[in-house]
């Protein structure tokens, strides 16, 4: 459970930090979709289900 918490924190922190600093601006995609996909992936990992 600790591993999942640390993994989740670092993934969310990374995505949010990159967005706040503007690193996604020139990539041409919606960072909100990336954040949503990361959250869904973490929930799937925590519940043992398949992210899709």
N, C-alpha and C positions, 0 to 999 in steps of 0.2 A: 504494500500500500504506500509506503514511503517513496519507493521508486516511481510509482504512478504520480504522486503529488509533485515530486521534483521535476519529472518529465513534463507534466502538464504546465507547471509554472514556467519552465524555461521556454517551452514552445510558445505559450501565449505572450510571455514577455518579449520574446524575439519578434513575433509578428507585429505586436503593438509598437514596439520600439522602432522597427523599420518603417512602419506607416507614419508614425509621428515625425520621424526625421525626414520623411519625404522620399525615401528610397524606392517606393513603388510607383511614383508619379510617372516616370518615363517608361515603365514596363507595359503599359496599356491594358491593365486588368484591374478589376475591382478588388481592393484589398479586403473588403468586407466579406467577399465570397471565400477568400483564403481563410480568414478568421473563422467563418462558419464551418468550413471543411475541417479545420483543426479541432474545433470544439466537438463536432460530430465524431471525429476519429478518436478523441480522448474518451468520450462517453462510451463508444463502442468497445474500446480497450478496457474500460473500467467495468463494463457489464458483461464482457466476454462475448459480445455479438460482433457481427461483421459490419464494418463501415462501408457505406455504398452510396 
